[in-house]
Amino acid sequence: MDLKDLYDDNNKLKVPLRQSLAENKKVLGILFENCGDVVQKSFAMERAEGMVYMHVVYIDGLTNNGMIEETILKPLSYEWRGNSAKDVWDSILYQEVQTADIKEETSFDKTVGSILKGDTAIFIDGYARSMIVSSKKLPLRGISENDTEAGMRGPKDSFNEGFRQSTALIRRRIKDAKLRVEQDTIGERTRTDYALVYLADVASEELVKRVREDMHHYDIDAIYDSGMAQHLMENWYSPFPTFQSTTRPDKVAAGITEGRVAIVFDNSPEVILAPCNLNMLLQTSDDYYNRWAVGTFARIIRYIAAFLAVSLPGLYIAITVYHSDILPTKLLYAIASARSMVTFPVIAEVLLMEFLFELLREAGIRLPGPLGNTIGIVGGLIVGQSAVEAGIVSTMVVIVVALTAIASFAIPNEEFASVFRLLKFFVIIPSAIWGLYGYILALLVIAVHLSGLMSFGIPYMYPIVAGSGKRAYANQDFVLRAPISWMRKRPIFAREEERMRLKPHVTKSHATNGFSRPAAEQSEGAIPGLKPHVTKSTEKEEKNHESGGR
């Protein structure tokens, strides 16, 4: 029997577990040939009805060796009660092996899969089954501070490569029995664990079903990171991500309570959320942890930064080359004076400096953290100054390219920012050929593409293209972030019967939580227990809040 004879076309073991321990050991010997980290130990005990033979298999480095020694190997060496193999089996399963997670398995493929994940398998002669004892102790880094999506307020922890640690961080924030964690594997060879995490009564059934089907749409041999699975489910022709990836547990928890589905992957610190739209990729957790006015101002800055990141170099080329007459005279003279010693055309200047900045950005990523940041900043200043002094580029081009780079840093989602850095070249080329006409044409092409893009049935430009009955509420969490007390409904992708998520709690004394509390009671020095007089205007205000906030 050869290794290839054990597997079918889907890379699954086709041999069954047999009653003969010798045959099972033969299969294990072929599977784990030349595997120095696989530990196999055999035991034999004499009983009244004959000898009882056992075999234990686990992988050193993936298991808790101390736990295996104390709870598995030592009990197996004791004098067993009973006279038969069945007595030994039942004693191990129900009495002797003291562990929280032990189960029977009838599939050889699933048994080997459990061994490869860090569990311990026990085989007994005469039984076409195995016992799987949970003994995982995977090498993992601890939960560290989030350095990729840092914020001013809110939790500082982040996901890591541990599958169970990631799901636990979500459970820690959503203590609801209706939170579902659907676990499965993907990848014929890697057998990567993943889980769909959602609220059963909030997430749409159609959304959950579609995500589940998309995860099984391809048969792939290996998945190493959530990004690989994400790209299998996205539109290959679009540069824009239709999933939101994040390392922040609080952002994932917030998305789940809105009705979204989170996909958690083993060995990946990035959790992806679906559906996703452009507005979500320009939001941060700080928008909700700070006052609504501060959050709104930050969002406006980000939208302006996103526009500058994709359009500023193209606009500069179009105006200076084809439409310089629209510039103020003093500014035109300043640009002409700066370019008087430059021999290259404007398009060559811009492309050269953009290439140099992208080169420095890539070099900074590959270098160690502090050194990489230093190279990116100092290197950009030195290269820019040297290029100006050498007459290769003008000072205005350096300013434009630097502003574009700074604007891209203001985009909170790194994957989304990378798309904008790519699209700026798409805007530069037609702007250099047709001026402002080419500039506007390029922006129109991007806008049309975004308008037609969908993420699991949700428009990518939502709430701009939301239905007339849904746009009014959606605009409360768009560029302008309304106060939390006004944002009473979930987005359109949540279940219709669970759209309401915030209701004012009104008591007879109006001692409420602030949603409809009279101003007299909110004022400093209000007399405790004093019941304010409820007027028609107060009742009208409460009805206005109940109908949608504004």
C-alpha positions as CSV (number, residue, x, y, z in Angstrom):
1,M,0.0,0.0,0.0
2,D,1.4,3.4,-1.1
3,L,0.5,6.9,0.2
4,K,-1.4,7.8,-2.9
5,D,-3.6,4.7,-2.4
6,L,-4.9,6.1,0.8
7,Y,-6.5,9.2,-0.6
8,D,-9.3,9.9,-3.0
9,D,-9.5,12.6,-5.7
10,N,-10.6,15.2,-3.1
11,N,-7.5,14.6,-1.0
12,K,-9.4,12.8,1.7
13,L,-8.6,9.5,3.3
14,K,-10.7,6.8,1.7
15,V,-9.6,4.0,4.1
16,P,-11.9,3.3,7.0
17,L,-11.0,2.7,10.6
18,R,-10.7,-1.0,11.1
19,Q,-11.1,-3.3,14.1
20,S,-7.6,-4.6,13.7
21,L,-5.2,-2.3,15.5
22,A,-2.3,-3.6,13.4
23,E,-4.0,-2.5,10.2
24,N,-4.7,1.0,11.7
25,K,-1.1,1.2,12.8
26,K,0.0,0.3,9.3
27,V,-2.0,3.1,7.8
28,L,-0.6,5.6,10.4
29,G,2.9,4.4,9.6
30,I,2.4,5.2,5.9
31,L,0.8,8.6,6.6
32,F,3.4,9.8,9.1
33,E,6.5,8.2,7.5
34,N,9.6,10.3,8.2
35,C,7.7,12.6,10.5
36,G,10.0,13.1,13.5
37,D,7.5,15.2,15.4
38,V,4.7,12.6,15.4
39,V,4.8,10.6,18.6
40,Q,3.2,7.1,18.5
41,K,3.1,4.9,21.7
42,S,1.7,1.4,22.1
43,F,0.4,-0.3,25.3
44,A,-0.5,-3.9,26.0
45,M,-2.4,-5.2,29.1
46,E,-3.3,-8.8,30.0
47,R,-7.0,-9.4,30.9
48,A,-9.1,-12.4,31.7
49,E,-10.5,-12.4,28.2
50,G,-7.1,-11.9,26.6
51,M,-4.6,-9.2,25.8
52,V,-5.8,-5.6,25.2
53,Y,-3.7,-3.5,22.9
54,M,-3.8,0.3,22.6
55,H,-2.1,2.9,20.5
56,V,-1.7,6.7,21.2
57,V,-0.8,9.2,18.5
58,Y,0.0,13.0,18.9
59,I,2.2,15.7,17.4
60,D,5.0,17.1,19.6
61,G,4.9,20.9,19.4
62,L,1.2,21.2,18.8
63,T,0.1,19.6,22.1
64,N,0.3,20.2,25.8
65,N,2.8,17.5,26.7
66,G,2.3,17.9,30.4
67,M,-1.5,17.4,30.0
68,I,-0.9,14.3,27.8
69,E,1.4,12.8,30.5
70,E,-1.0,13.4,33.4
71,T,-4.4,12.8,31.9
72,I,-3.7,10.2,29.2
73,L,-0.4,8.3,29.5
74,K,-0.5,7.8,33.3
75,P,-4.1,6.5,33.4
76,L,-3.3,4.1,30.5
77,S,-0.5,2.6,32.6
78,Y,-2.7,1.8,35.6
79,E,-4.3,-1.5,36.4
80,W,-7.6,-1.3,34.6
81,R,-10.9,-2.5,35.9
82,G,-12.8,-5.0,33.7
83,N,-12.0,-8.1,31.8
84,S,-12.4,-7.1,28.1
85,A,-11.5,-4.5,25.6
86,K,-15.0,-3.0,25.9
87,D,-14.5,-2.5,29.6
88,V,-11.2,-0.8,28.9
89,W,-12.8,1.4,26.2
90,D,-15.7,2.5,28.4
91,S,-13.3,3.1,31.4
92,I,-11.1,5.4,29.3
93,L,-14.0,7.2,27.7
94,Y,-16.1,7.8,30.9
95,Q,-13.8,7.4,33.9
96,E,-10.1,7.4,33.6
97,V,-9.1,10.1,31.2
98,Q,-10.1,13.3,33.1
99,T,-10.4,16.0,30.4
100,A,-13.1,18.4,29.4
101,D,-13.2,17.4,25.8
102,I,-13.1,13.7,24.7
103,K,-15.1,12.2,21.9
104,E,-15.5,9.1,19.8
105,E,-14.7,9.3,16.0
106,T,-15.6,6.7,13.3
107,S,-13.8,8.4,10.4
108,F,-10.1,7.8,9.7
109,D,-9.9,11.1,7.8
110,K,-11.4,13.1,10.7
111,T,-9.2,11.3,13.2
112,V,-6.0,12.3,11.3
113,G,-7.4,15.8,10.9
114,S,-7.8,16.1,14.6
115,I,-4.2,14.8,15.2
116,L,-2.9,17.4,12.7
117,K,-4.7,20.1,14.7
118,G,-3.0,19.2,18.0
119,D,-5.4,16.6,19.5
120,T,-4.4,13.2,20.8
121,A,-5.9,10.0,19.2
122,I,-6.3,6.7,21.1
123,F,-6.9,3.4,19.3
124,I,-7.9,0.1,20.9
125,D,-7.6,-3.3,19.2
126,G,-11.1,-4.7,18.4
127,Y,-12.7,-1.3,17.9
128,A,-13.3,0.4,14.5
129,R,-13.3,3.7,16.3
130,S,-10.9,6.2,17.8
131,M,-11.0,8.4,20.9
132,I,-10.0,12.1,20.3
133,V,-8.8,13.9,23.4
134,S,-8.4,17.7,23.1
135,S,-4.8,18.5,24.0
136,K,-4.0,21.5,21.8
137,K,-1.3,24.0,22.8
138,L,-0.5,25.9,19.7
139,P,2.4,28.4,19.5
140,L,0.7,31.8,19.5
141,R,1.7,35.3,20.2
142,G,-0.3,37.1,22.9
143,I,-3.0,39.7,22.5
144,S,-1.1,42.9,21.7
145,E,-2.0,46.6,21.3
146,N,-3.5,47.4,17.9
147,D,-0.8,49.3,15.9
148,T,-2.5,49.1,12.5
149,E,-5.8,50.8,13.4
150,A,-4.9,52.9,16.4
151,G,-7.4,55.3,17.8
152,M,-7.7,58.0,20.5
153,R,-10.5,56.2,22.4
154,G,-11.8,52.7,22.8
155,P,-10.2,49.3,23.4
156,K,-6.6,48.8,22.5
157,D,-6.6,45.0,22.0
158,S,-6.5,43.4,18.6
159,F,-7.0,40.0,17.0
160,N,-4.0,37.6,16.6
161,E,-3.4,34.4,14.7
162,G,-5.3,32.2,17.3
163,F,-8.6,31.0,16.0
164,R,-10.2,30.5,19.4
165,Q,-8.7,33.6,20.8
166,S,-10.3,35.7,18.0
167,T,-13.8,34.2,18.5
168,A,-13.4,34.7,22.3
169,L,-12.7,38.4,21.8
170,I,-16.0,38.7,19.9
171,R,-17.8,36.6,22.5
172,R,-16.4,38.9,25.2
173,R,-18.1,41.8,23.6
174,I,-21.4,40.2,22.6
175,K,-22.8,38.2,25.5
176,D,-25.9,37.0,23.6
177,A,-27.0,33.4,23.2
178,K,-28.2,34.2,19.7
179,L,-24.6,34.8,18.6
180,R,-23.8,32.0,16.1
181,V,-20.2,30.7,15.4
182,E,-20.5,28.4,12.4
183,Q,-17.3,26.5,12.1
184,D,-15.9,24.8,9.0
185,T,-12.7,24.2,7.2
186,I,-11.4,25.4,3.8
187,G,-8.4,24.2,1.8
188,E,-7.9,20.5,0.9
189,R,-4.3,20.5,2.2
190,T,-4.2,23.2,4.8
191,R,-7.7,22.5,6.2
192,T,-7.8,26.0,7.6
193,D,-10.5,26.5,10.3
194,Y,-12.8,29.4,9.8
195,A,-16.1,30.5,11.3
196,L,-19.1,32.6,10.2
197,V,-20.0,34.8,13.2
198,Y,-23.4,36.5,13.2
199,L,-26.5,37.2,15.3
200,A,-29.2,34.7,14.3
201,D,-32.1,37.1,14.9
202,V,-30.5,40.2,13.3
203,A,-28.5,39.0,10.3
204,S,-30.5,38.4,7.1
205,E,-31.0,34.7,6.3
206,E,-30.2,35.5,2.6
207,L,-26.9,37.2,3.6
208,V,-25.8,34.3,5.8
209,K,-26.7,31.7,3.1
210,R,-24.9,33.6,0.4
211,V,-21.7,34.0,2.4
212,R,-21.8,30.3,3.3
213,E,-22.2,29.3,-0.4
214,D,-19.5,31.7,-1.5
215,M,-17.0,30.1,0.9
216,H,-17.6,26.7,-0.7
217,H,-17.7,28.0,-4.3
218,Y,-14.1,27.0,-5.0
219,D,-12.1,23.9,-4.2
220,I,-8.7,25.2,-3.3
221,D,-5.7,23.3,-1.8
222,A,-4.5,26.0,0.6
223,I,-5.7,29.1,2.4
224,Y,-3.1,30.9,4.5
225,D,-4.8,34.2,5.3
226,S,-8.2,35.7,5.2
227,G,-7.2,37.9,2.2
228,M,-6.9,34.8,0.0
229,A,-10.5,33.7,0.7
230,Q,-11.7,37.3,0.4
231,H,-10.2,37.6,-3.1
232,L,-11.9,34.3,-4.2
233,M,-15.3,35.8,-3.3
234,E,-14.8,39.3,-4.7
235,N,-15.2,40.6,-8.2
236,W,-11.8,40.1,-9.8
237,Y,-12.3,43.0,-12.3
238,S,-12.8,45.6,-9.6
239,P,-9.9,47.1,-7.6
240,F,-12.3,48.1,-4.7
241,P,-12.7,45.7,-1.8
242,T,-16.2,44.4,-1.2
243,F,-15.2,43.1,2.2
244,Q,-14.0,45.2,5.2
245,S,-11.0,43.7,6.9
246,T,-10.0,44.8,10.4
247,T,-8.0,43.7,13.4
248,R,-10.2,45.5,15.9
249,P,-12.6,43.3,17.9
250,D,-14.8,46.3,18.8
251,K,-15.3,47.1,15.1
252,V,-16.2,43.5,14.3
253,A,-18.7,43.4,17.3
254,A,-20.3,46.6,16.1
255,G,-20.7,45.2,12.6
256,I,-22.2,42.0,13.9
257,T,-24.8,43.9,15.9
258,E,-25.7,45.8,12.8
259,G,-26.6,42.6,11.0
260,R,-23.3,41.9,9.2
261,V,-21.5,38.6,9.0
262,A,-17.9,38.3,10.3
263,I,-15.6,35.6,8.9
264,V,-12.8,34.6,11.3
265,F,-9.8,32.5,9.9
266,D,-7.3,30.5,11.8
267,N,-3.7,31.8,11.4
268,S,-4.9,35.3,10.4
269,P,-5.2,38.4,12.6
270,E,-7.5,40.0,10.0
271,V,-11.3,39.4,10.3
272,I,-13.4,40.3,7.3
273,L,-16.9,41.7,7.4
274,A,-19.7,41.5,4.8
275,P,-21.5,43.4,3.3
276,C,-19.3,46.4,2.9
277,N,-19.6,49.8,1.1
278,L,-17.5,52.8,0.5
279,N,-18.8,54.7,3.5
280,M,-17.8,51.9,5.9
281,L,-14.2,52.0,4.6
282,L,-13.9,55.7,5.5
283,Q,-15.3,55.3,9.1
284,T,-13.3,54.6,12.2
285,S,-14.3,53.6,15.7
286,D,-13.3,57.0,17.0
287,D,-16.3,58.4,15.1
288,Y,-18.6,56.8,17.6
289,Y,-16.6,57.1,20.7
290,N,-16.2,60.9,20.4
291,R,-18.8,63.6,20.2
292,W,-20.9,63.6,17.1
293,A,-19.5,67.0,16.0
294,V,-15.9,65.7,16.3
295,G,-16.8,62.5,14.4
296,T,-18.5,64.5,11.7
297,F,-15.5,66.8,11.2
298,A,-13.1,63.8,11.1
299,R,-15.2,62.2,8.4
300,I,-15.3,65.3,6.3
301,I,-11.5,65.5,6.4
302,R,-11.3,61.8,5.3
303,Y,-13.6,62.3,2.4
304,I,-11.6,65.3,1.2
305,A,-8.4,63.3,1.7
306,A,-9.7,60.4,-0.3
307,F,-10.6,62.8,-3.2
308,L,-7.2,64.5,-3.1
309,A,-5.4,61.1,-3.0
310,V,-6.9,60.0,-6.3
311,S,-7.3,63.3,-8.2
312,L,-4.7,65.9,-7.1
313,P,-1.8,64.9,-9.4
314,G,-4.1,64.6,-12.4
315,L,-5.7,68.0,-11.7
316,Y,-2.3,69.7,-11.4
317,I,-1.2,68.3,-14.7
318,A,-4.5,69.2,-16.5
319,I,-4.4,72.8,-15.2
320,T,-0.7,73.6,-15.7
321,V,-0.4,72.1,-19.2
322,Y,-3.8,72.8,-20.8
323,H,-5.7,75.3,-18.7
324,S,-3.1,77.6,-17.0
325,D,-5.3,80.6,-17.9
326,I,-7.7,79.8,-15.1
327,L,-5.0,80.2,-12.5
328,P,-4.4,83.6,-10.7
329,T,-1.6,85.6,-12.3
330,K,0.7,85.5,-9.3
331,L,0.2,81.7,-8.8
332,L,0.9,81.2,-12.5
333,Y,4.1,83.3,-12.3
334,A,5.2,81.3,-9.2
335,I,4.7,78.0,-11.0
336,A,6.5,79.2,-14.1
337,S,9.4,80.5,-12.1
338,A,9.7,77.2,-10.2
339,R,9.8,75.3,-13.6
340,S,12.2,77.6,-15.3
341,M,15.2,75.4,-14.5
342,V,13.4,72.1,-15.1
343,T,14.0,70.3,-18.4
344,F,11.4,67.6,-18.1
345,P,7.7,68.0,-19.0
346,V,5.1,68.1,-16.1
347,I,3.9,64.6,-16.7
348,A,7.4,63.2,-16.4
349,E,8.0,65.2,-13.2
350,V,4.8,63.9,-11.6
351,L,5.3,60.3,-12.6
352,L,9.0,60.4,-11.5
353,M,8.1,61.8,-8.0
354,E,5.1,59.5,-7.6
355,F,7.4,56.5,-8.4
356,L,10.0,57.7,-5.9
357,F,7.4,58.1,-3.1
358,E,5.9,54.7,-3.8
359,L,9.4,53.2,-3.8
360,L,10.1,54.8,-0.4
361,R,6.7,53.6,0.9
362,E,7.5,50.1,-0.1
363,A,11.0,50.2,1.4
364,G,9.6,51.5,4.7
365,I,7.2,48.6,4.9
366,R,9.9,46.0,4.5
367,L,12.3,47.6,7.0
368,P,11.8,47.2,10.8
369,G,9.1,49.5,12.3
370,P,11.0,52.6,13.7
371,L,13.6,52.4,10.9
372,G,10.9,52.1,8.2
373,N,9.0,55.2,9.4
374,T,12.3,57.1,9.5
375,I,13.3,56.1,5.9
376,G,9.8,57.0,4.6
377,I,9.8,60.6,6.1
378,V,13.5,61.5,6.0
379,G,14.1,59.8,2.6
380,G,11.2,61.6,1.0
381,L,12.5,65.0,2.3
382,I,16.1,64.3,1.1
383,V,15.1,62.9,-2.3
384,G,12.6,65.8,-2.9
385,Q,15.1,68.5,-2.0
386,S,17.9,66.9,-4.0
387,A,15.6,66.6,-7.0
388,V,14.6,70.3,-6.9
389,E,18.2,71.4,-6.5
390,A,19.3,69.3,-9.4
391,G,16.6,70.7,-11.6
392,I,14.8,67.4,-12.2
393,V,11.5,68.5,-10.7
394,S,9.9,71.7,-9.5
395,T,9.0,72.6,-6.0
396,M,5.3,72.6,-6.9
397,V,5.4,69.0,-8.0
398,V,7.1,68.0,-4.8
399,I,4.3,69.8,-2.8
400,V,1.6,68.2,-4.9
401,V,3.0,64.7,-4.6
402,A,3.6,65.1,-0.8
403,L,0.0,66.3,-0.3
404,T,-1.2,63.3,-2.2
405,A,0.8,60.9,-0.1
406,I,-0.4,62.6,3.2
407,A,-4.0,62.4,2.0
408,S,-3.6,58.7,1.3
409,F,-2.4,58.2,4.9
410,A,-5.6,59.8,6.2
411,I,-7.7,56.9,4.7
412,P,-8.3,54.5,7.7
413,N,-8.5,51.3,5.7
414,E,-5.0,50.3,4.3
415,E,-6.5,48.1,1.5
416,F,-8.8,51.0,0.4
417,A,-5.9,53.5,0.5
418,S,-3.9,51.2,-1.7
419,V,-6.7,51.3,-4.3
420,F,-6.7,55.1,-4.3
421,R,-2.9,55.2,-4.7
422,L,-3.3,52.9,-7.8
423,L,-6.2,54.9,-9.3
424,K,-4.3,58.2,-9.2
425,F,-2.2,56.9,-12.1
426,F,-5.5,56.1,-13.9
427,V,-6.4,59.8,-13.5
428,I,-3.0,61.1,-14.4
429,I,-2.8,59.5,-17.9
430,P,-6.0,61.0,-19.4
431,S,-5.4,64.3,-17.7
432,A,-2.0,64.5,-19.5
433,I,-3.6,63.7,-22.8
434,W,-6.9,65.7,-22.8
435,G,-6.5,68.1,-19.9
436,L,-9.6,68.8,-17.7
437,Y,-11.7,66.8,-20.2
438,G,-9.6,63.7,-19.5
439,Y,-9.6,64.4,-15.8
440,I,-13.4,64.6,-15.6
441,L,-13.7,61.6,-17.8
442,A,-11.5,59.5,-15.5
443,L,-13.4,60.5,-12.5
444,L,-16.7,59.7,-14.2
445,V,-15.5,56.3,-15.1
446,I,-14.6,55.6,-11.5
447,A,-18.0,57.0,-10.3
448,V,-19.9,54.8,-12.8
449,H,-18.0,51.8,-11.7
450,L,-18.6,52.5,-8.0
451,S,-22.3,53.0,-8.7
452,G,-22.7,49.6,-10.3
453,L,-20.7,47.7,-7.7
454,M,-22.5,45.5,-5.2
455,S,-21.5,43.8,-2.0
456,F,-23.8,40.9,-1.3
457,G,-26.8,42.7,-2.8
458,I,-26.0,46.0,-1.1
459,P,-25.0,49.0,-3.3
460,Y,-21.4,50.0,-2.8
461,M,-22.4,53.6,-2.9
462,Y,-25.1,53.2,-0.2
463,P,-26.6,55.4,1.2
464,I,-26.1,57.7,-1.8
465,V,-28.1,55.2,-4.0
466,A,-30.4,53.9,-1.3
467,G,-34.1,53.7,-1.9
468,S,-36.1,56.9,-1.3
469,G,-37.7,55.5,1.8
470,K,-34.3,54.4,3.3
471,R,-32.1,57.3,2.4
472,A,-33.4,59.6,5.1
473,Y,-32.3,57.5,8.0
474,A,-29.1,56.2,6.3
475,N,-27.8,59.8,5.9
476,Q,-27.6,60.0,9.7
477,D,-24.5,57.8,9.5
478,F,-23.0,59.0,6.3
479,V,-20.6,62.0,6.0
480,L,-22.5,63.7,8.9
481,R,-22.6,61.4,11.9
482,A,-25.8,62.2,13.9
483,P,-25.9,62.0,17.7
484,I,-26.2,58.4,19.0
485,S,-29.7,59.0,20.3
486,W,-30.9,59.7,16.7
487,M,-29.4,56.6,15.2
488,R,-32.2,54.3,16.2
489,K,-32.3,51.8,13.3
490,R,-29.9,49.3,11.9
491,P,-28.8,49.5,8.2
492,I,-30.9,48.0,5.4
493,F,-29.2,44.7,5.3
494,A,-30.4,43.7,8.8
495,R,-33.7,41.8,9.3
496,E,-36.7,44.1,8.8
497,E,-38.3,43.0,12.1
498,E,-35.0,43.8,14.0
499,R,-34.3,47.2,12.4
500,M,-35.0,49.1,15.5
501,R,-32.0,49.0,17.9
502,L,-32.5,52.0,20.2
503,K,-35.7,52.9,22.0
504,P,-36.2,55.6,24.6
505,H,-37.1,54.3,28.1
506,V,-39.9,56.6,29.4
507,T,-41.2,56.2,33.0
508,K,-44.1,58.0,34.6
509,S,-41.8,60.4,36.3
510,H,-39.9,61.1,33.0
511,A,-36.7,60.1,34.8
512,T,-35.4,58.7,31.6
513,N,-31.9,58.1,30.2
514,G,-31.8,61.4,28.4
515,F,-33.7,60.7,25.1
516,S,-36.8,62.6,26.0
517,R,-35.9,64.1,29.4
518,P,-37.2,67.6,29.9
519,A,-34.6,70.4,30.0
520,A,-35.6,71.4,33.5
521,E,-34.6,68.0,34.9
522,Q,-31.3,68.0,33.0
523,S,-30.3,71.4,34.3
524,E,-27.8,71.7,37.1
525,G,-29.4,72.0,40.5
526,A,-32.7,70.3,39.6
527,I,-34.6,69.1,42.7
528,P,-34.4,65.3,43.0
529,G,-37.9,63.7,42.7
530,L,-39.6,66.8,41.3
531,K,-42.0,65.8,38.5
532,P,-42.0,68.3,35.7
533,H,-45.3,69.4,34.1
534,V,-45.8,67.6,30.8
535,T,-47.1,70.1,28.2
536,K,-48.3,69.5,24.7
537,S,-44.9,70.7,23.4
538,T,-43.2,68.0,25.4
539,E,-45.6,65.3,24.1
540,K,-45.0,66.5,20.6
541,E,-41.2,66.3,21.1
542,E,-41.5,62.7,22.3
543,K,-43.6,61.7,19.3
544,N,-41.1,63.4,17.0
545,H,-38.3,61.2,18.6
546,E,-40.4,58.1,18.2
547,S,-41.0,58.8,14.5
548,G,-37.3,58.9,13.6
549,G,-35.5,61.6,15.4
550,R,-35.8,64.6,13.0
